[in-house]
Amino acid sequence: MTPILDRIRSKGGQVTRKEWNIVIRRGRLDDAAMEWIKSNRQALMLEVWPEYDAFEERAAIREYDGGQDRASAERDAYAEVMGC
């Protein structure tokens, strides 16, 4: 199977990561392709940032067990995963 990034790039699209978020430049991706990308976001995130699962787990632990609000949990989990 062709990786998601290759499929996006073949249509002139571009994916960049900014901390724990991604930005997609559409290129020639139509609305159906964008919906497909949204439905496969987890797999795309792992292609773009292999540490994504570890980040999500740490953020969830900080939020639910640690009582942090989501924004703080994500910020702190990102710093932990990236070794900042």
Secondary structure, DSSP 8 states (H G I E B T S, - for coil): ---HHHHHHHTT-EEEEETTEEEEE-TT--HHHHHHHHHTHHHHHHHH-TTHHHHHHHHHIIIIIT---HHHHHHHHHHHHHT-
